[in-house]
Amino acid sequence: MRKFILYCTLGCLLMFGCSNDEDLIDEEANVSVSLKMQHSWDGETIAMTDLNTIKYENANGEKMSIERLRYLISDVTLEKQDGTIVELKDYYLVDITKEETLVIEISDSIPPDTYNNISFTFGFDNEDNLSGIYPDLNTALWNVPEMLGGGYHFMQLEGKFINESQVETGYQYHAIKAVDNSGDEPVFQDTFFTVNLGPVTIRGQEELKLSMDVSEWFKNPVQWNLNELHSMMMPNFDAQVMMFHNGQNVFSLVED
């Protein structure tokens, strides 16, 4: 009888001990991953001290500055080698003037592995782009007026440029969902897009560096003319579609 009790006790200890060990191993296997947002102009890093100074030249030859740059990314995902998608659903408002927004903690529980792709959505997709439901974005005055479809901005890029009359003029390059209000009923076109950054290997605590080349918003495939398009771009359906196309090559992962 004593041997039976002893065997049972040892069996229970082994069973629970193995279970706890497995839980501990699983917990230790997961690591935290963050995105460090960097910004450049044709390969030249944009620093805080570069803001509010007319020092850049776009593809159309216009001298310009950057005074404000805020943009929204959402639905960061990882694709495993077997095609399984790891969804890290959240959204992040990046502000180039606020250092605390330039490092994004995307997850603290990602298994180390080599992933086929890391991706995110620029802006909100239609499922998430709903008016008034994000208190922090409401506080940031990120809303889009209902007459333009509601929801939220995708980006606000602002500054000044030297126009063709050599006068310093403000520009507001604001990206939202495209809407055409010229007919009896509004016509919408999606302008959010998925950014596929390619494969990434996560070994331990990782800080992935993500760069936005701001010059690309004015370059390819549309060579942007700020003299013609520098304000009132939110209600401009064609301008929003051109922004969508120019945004396809803006983001990239930075290799260490």
C-alpha positions as a Python dict, from the first residue, in 0.01 Angstrom:
ca = {
    (1, 'M'): (0, 0, 0),
    (2, 'R'): (287, 239, 88),
    (3, 'K'): (456, 162, -246),
    (4, 'F'): (131, 236, -430),
    (5, 'I'): (96, 574, -256),
    (6, 'L'): (462, 654, -325),
    (7, 'Y'): (425, 571, -696),
    (8, 'C'): (110, 782, -720),
    (9, 'T'): (283, 1074, -550),
    (10, 'L'): (585, 1049, -780),
    (11, 'G'): (357, 1023, -1083),
    (12, 'C'): (168, 1337, -987),
    (13, 'L'): (488, 1528, -923),
    (14, 'L'): (629, 1425, -1260),
    (15, 'M'): (305, 1507, -1439),
    (16, 'F'): (270, 1855, -1290),
    (17, 'G'): (643, 1918, -1308),
    (18, 'C'): (648, 1846, -1682),
    (19, 'S'): (344, 2063, -1737),
    (20, 'N'): (499, 2357, -1556),
    (21, 'D'): (828, 2310, -1741),
    (22, 'E'): (648, 2314, -2076),
    (23, 'D'): (458, 2627, -1981),
    (24, 'L'): (784, 2790, -1873),
    (25, 'I'): (956, 2693, -2198),
    (26, 'D'): (669, 2827, -2409),
    (27, 'E'): (667, 3152, -2218),
    (28, 'E'): (1043, 3193, -2248),
    (29, 'A'): (1033, 3112, -2620),
    (30, 'N'): (821, 3417, -2699),
    (31, 'V'): (1001, 3747, -2746),
    (32, 'S'): (909, 4112, -2782),
    (33, 'V'): (930, 4287, -3118),
    (34, 'S'): (916, 4660, -3186),
    (35, 'L'): (923, 4883, -3493),
    (36, 'K'): (1154, 5183, -3492),
    (37, 'M'): (1020, 5440, -3737),
    (38, 'Q'): (1277, 5631, -3938),
    (39, 'H'): (1224, 5902, -4200),
    (40, 'S'): (1440, 6010, -4490),
    (41, 'W'): (1443, 6219, -4805),
    (42, 'D'): (1614, 6046, -5098),
    (43, 'G'): (1829, 5851, -4854),
    (44, 'E'): (1911, 6146, -4628),
    (45, 'T'): (1786, 6105, -4271),
    (46, 'I'): (1528, 6361, -4158),
    (47, 'A'): (1612, 6480, -3807),
    (48, 'M'): (1406, 6698, -3576),
    (49, 'T'): (1641, 6987, -3651),
    (50, 'D'): (1560, 6956, -4023),
    (51, 'L'): (1192, 7041, -3971),
    (52, 'N'): (1051, 7385, -4053),
    (53, 'T'): (1336, 7461, -4292),
    (54, 'I'): (1306, 7480, -4670),
    (55, 'K'): (1588, 7240, -4753),
    (56, 'Y'): (1436, 6967, -4970),
    (57, 'E'): (1371, 6956, -5342),
    (58, 'N'): (1100, 6731, -5486),
    (59, 'A'): (1105, 6552, -5822),
    (60, 'N'): (928, 6850, -5984),
    (61, 'G'): (1209, 7082, -5877),
    (62, 'E'): (1017, 7265, -5603),
    (63, 'K'): (1202, 7364, -5285),
    (64, 'M'): (1004, 7265, -4979),
    (65, 'S'): (1000, 7203, -4606),
    (66, 'I'): (841, 6952, -4371),
    (67, 'E'): (663, 7098, -4071),
    (68, 'R'): (419, 6821, -3983),
    (69, 'L'): (419, 6450, -4062),
    (70, 'R'): (167, 6223, -3896),
    (71, 'Y'): (42, 5893, -4035),
    (72, 'L'): (-155, 5588, -3927),
    (73, 'I'): (-52, 5224, -3963),
    (74, 'S'): (-264, 4930, -3856),
    (75, 'D'): (-298, 4550, -3864),
    (76, 'V'): (67, 4452, -3841),
    (77, 'T'): (97, 4084, -3938),
    (78, 'L'): (362, 3816, -3972),
    (79, 'E'): (339, 3529, -4219),
    (80, 'K'): (494, 3198, -4112),
    (81, 'Q'): (671, 2970, -4358),
    (82, 'D'): (368, 2740, -4371),
    (83, 'G'): (149, 3034, -4472),
    (84, 'T'): (-10, 3084, -4130),
    (85, 'I'): (-79, 3449, -4054),
    (86, 'V'): (4, 3587, -3708),
    (87, 'E'): (-220, 3887, -3659),
    (88, 'L'): (-97, 4161, -3428),
    (89, 'K'): (-409, 4372, -3454),
    (90, 'D'): (-363, 4728, -3340),
    (91, 'Y'): (-316, 5074, -3481),
    (92, 'Y'): (-46, 5332, -3432),
    (93, 'L'): (-40, 5706, -3496),
    (94, 'V'): (316, 5806, -3578),
    (95, 'D'): (416, 6171, -3533),
    (96, 'I'): (762, 6273, -3651),
    (97, 'T'): (769, 6552, -3388),
    (98, 'K'): (699, 6315, -3095),
    (99, 'E'): (983, 6077, -3021),
    (100, 'E'): (763, 5857, -2802),
    (101, 'T'): (560, 5758, -3112),
    (102, 'L'): (865, 5656, -3319),
    (103, 'V'): (919, 5323, -3141),
    (104, 'I'): (615, 5096, -3164),
    (105, 'E'): (588, 4791, -2939),
    (106, 'I'): (400, 4560, -3176),
    (107, 'S'): (400, 4248, -2956),
    (108, 'D'): (564, 4093, -2651),
    (109, 'S'): (478, 3731, -2739),
    (110, 'I'): (615, 3640, -3082),
    (111, 'P'): (782, 3299, -3127),
    (112, 'P'): (1138, 3329, -3265),
    (113, 'D'): (1135, 3211, -3626),
    (114, 'T'): (1206, 3309, -3985),
    (115, 'Y'): (889, 3461, -4129),
    (116, 'N'): (808, 3489, -4499),
    (117, 'N'): (673, 3841, -4463),
    (118, 'I'): (593, 4122, -4225),
    (119, 'S'): (320, 4358, -4339),
    (120, 'F'): (88, 4633, -4224),
    (121, 'T'): (-193, 4850, -4355),
    (122, 'F'): (-128, 5214, -4433),
    (123, 'G'): (-429, 5386, -4278),
    (124, 'F'): (-738, 5186, -4185),
    (125, 'D'): (-918, 4928, -4396),
    (126, 'N'): (-1294, 4970, -4431),
    (127, 'E'): (-1368, 4742, -4138),
    (128, 'D'): (-1168, 4961, -3900),
    (129, 'N'): (-1226, 5305, -4055),
    (130, 'L'): (-1536, 5390, -3852),
    (131, 'S'): (-1610, 5741, -3729),
    (132, 'G'): (-1566, 5830, -3366),
    (133, 'I'): (-1473, 5493, -3216),
    (134, 'Y'): (-1108, 5563, -3127),
    (135, 'P'): (-1086, 5812, -2838),
    (136, 'D'): (-714, 5881, -2882),
    (137, 'L'): (-755, 5956, -3254),
    (138, 'N'): (-1051, 6182, -3175),
    (139, 'T'): (-834, 6373, -2926),
    (140, 'A'): (-561, 6403, -3192),
    (141, 'L'): (-819, 6563, -3428),
    (142, 'W'): (-759, 6281, -3674),
    (143, 'N'): (-1123, 6262, -3784),
    (144, 'V'): (-1246, 6313, -4140),
    (145, 'P'): (-1566, 6523, -4185),
    (146, 'E'): (-1877, 6321, -4256),
    (147, 'M'): (-1932, 6509, -4584),
    (148, 'L'): (-1607, 6347, -4701),
    (149, 'G'): (-1705, 6001, -4585),
    (150, 'G'): (-1614, 6015, -4217),
    (151, 'G'): (-1363, 5781, -4060),
    (152, 'Y'): (-1006, 5897, -4009),
    (153, 'H'): (-707, 6044, -4188),
    (154, 'F'): (-434, 5815, -4314),
    (155, 'M'): (-167, 6086, -4324),
    (156, 'Q'): (-108, 6457, -4270),
    (157, 'L'): (206, 6591, -4438),
    (158, 'E'): (241, 6970, -4425),
    (159, 'G'): (500, 7239, -4480),
    (160, 'K'): (590, 7520, -4716),
    (161, 'F'): (726, 7537, -5068),
    (162, 'I'): (853, 7807, -5303),
    (163, 'N'): (590, 7844, -5574),
    (164, 'E'): (647, 7941, -5938),
    (165, 'S'): (621, 8309, -5842),
    (166, 'Q'): (901, 8255, -5587),
    (167, 'V'): (659, 8305, -5299),
    (168, 'E'): (669, 8085, -4989),
    (169, 'T'): (336, 7899, -4981),
    (170, 'G'): (186, 7641, -4748),
    (171, 'Y'): (92, 7290, -4861),
    (172, 'Q'): (-130, 7027, -4697),
    (173, 'Y'): (-75, 6678, -4836),
    (174, 'H'): (-352, 6492, -4650),
    (175, 'A'): (-443, 6132, -4737),
    (176, 'I'): (-791, 5991, -4672),
    (177, 'K'): (-1031, 5753, -4844),
    (178, 'A'): (-1108, 5899, -5189),
    (179, 'V'): (-1458, 6041, -5236),
    (180, 'D'): (-1621, 6201, -5538),
    (181, 'N'): (-1916, 6423, -5439),
    (182, 'S'): (-1978, 6565, -5787),
    (183, 'G'): (-2283, 6346, -5860),
    (184, 'D'): (-2614, 6278, -5690),
    (185, 'E'): (-2452, 6011, -5473),
    (186, 'P'): (-2096, 6005, -5340),
    (187, 'V'): (-1855, 5763, -5505),
    (188, 'F'): (-1581, 5615, -5288),
    (189, 'Q'): (-1256, 5443, -5374),
    (190, 'D'): (-1032, 5264, -5127),
    (191, 'T'): (-693, 5428, -5081),
    (192, 'F'): (-557, 5231, -4786),
    (193, 'F'): (-295, 4980, -4895),
    (194, 'T'): (-98, 4686, -4763),
    (195, 'V'): (276, 4733, -4721),
    (196, 'N'): (467, 4405, -4764),
    (197, 'L'): (815, 4441, -4620),
    (198, 'G'): (942, 4091, -4703),
    (199, 'P'): (1103, 3816, -4494),
    (200, 'V'): (1236, 3875, -4146),
    (201, 'T'): (1416, 3654, -3894),
    (202, 'I'): (1326, 3705, -3529),
    (203, 'R'): (1582, 3551, -3295),
    (204, 'G'): (1536, 3736, -2970),
    (205, 'Q'): (1421, 4076, -2855),
    (206, 'E'): (1405, 4251, -3193),
    (207, 'E'): (1382, 4616, -3295),
    (208, 'L'): (1299, 4626, -3666),
    (209, 'K'): (1382, 4952, -3840),
    (210, 'L'): (1117, 5079, -4077),
    (211, 'S'): (1190, 5375, -4304),
    (212, 'M'): (956, 5614, -4484),
    (213, 'D'): (1119, 5793, -4778),
    (214, 'V'): (908, 6110, -4779),
    (215, 'S'): (1034, 6214, -5122),
    (216, 'E'): (852, 5916, -5277),
    (217, 'W'): (514, 6077, -5204),
    (218, 'F'): (601, 6335, -5471),
    (219, 'K'): (782, 6116, -5721),
    (220, 'N'): (659, 5785, -5854),
    (221, 'P'): (452, 5713, -6059),
    (222, 'V'): (310, 6068, -6039),
    (223, 'Q'): (556, 6357, -6048),
    (224, 'W'): (372, 6588, -5812),
    (225, 'N'): (331, 6956, -5899),
    (226, 'L'): (277, 7149, -5577),
    (227, 'N'): (188, 7462, -5775),
    (228, 'E'): (-122, 7277, -5896),
    (229, 'L'): (-189, 7054, -5594),
    (230, 'H'): (-92, 7203, -5260),
    (231, 'S'): (-424, 7253, -5077),
    (232, 'M'): (-785, 7131, -5067),
    (233, 'M'): (-668, 6781, -5151),
    (234, 'M'): (-900, 6594, -4914),
    (235, 'P'): (-1211, 6649, -5132),
    (236, 'N'): (-1004, 6598, -5451),
    (237, 'F'): (-1084, 6242, -5566),
    (238, 'D'): (-810, 6231, -5831),
    (239, 'A'): (-547, 6366, -5591),
    (240, 'Q'): (-630, 6098, -5334),
    (241, 'V'): (-596, 5824, -5596),
    (242, 'M'): (-258, 5967, -5704),
    (243, 'M'): (-142, 5965, -5341),
    (244, 'F'): (-245, 5601, -5319),
    (245, 'H'): (-26, 5514, -5619),
    (246, 'N'): (270, 5719, -5499),
    (247, 'G'): (258, 5554, -5156),
    (248, 'Q'): (336, 5206, -5285),
    (249, 'N'): (715, 5253, -5266),
    (250, 'V'): (740, 5477, -4962),
    (251, 'F'): (816, 5220, -4689),
    (252, 'S'): (1103, 4974, -4654),
    (253, 'L'): (1284, 4773, -4388),
    (254, 'V'): (1630, 4903, -4304),
    (255, 'E'): (1905, 4642, -4303),
    (256, 'D'): (2148, 4662, -4011),
}
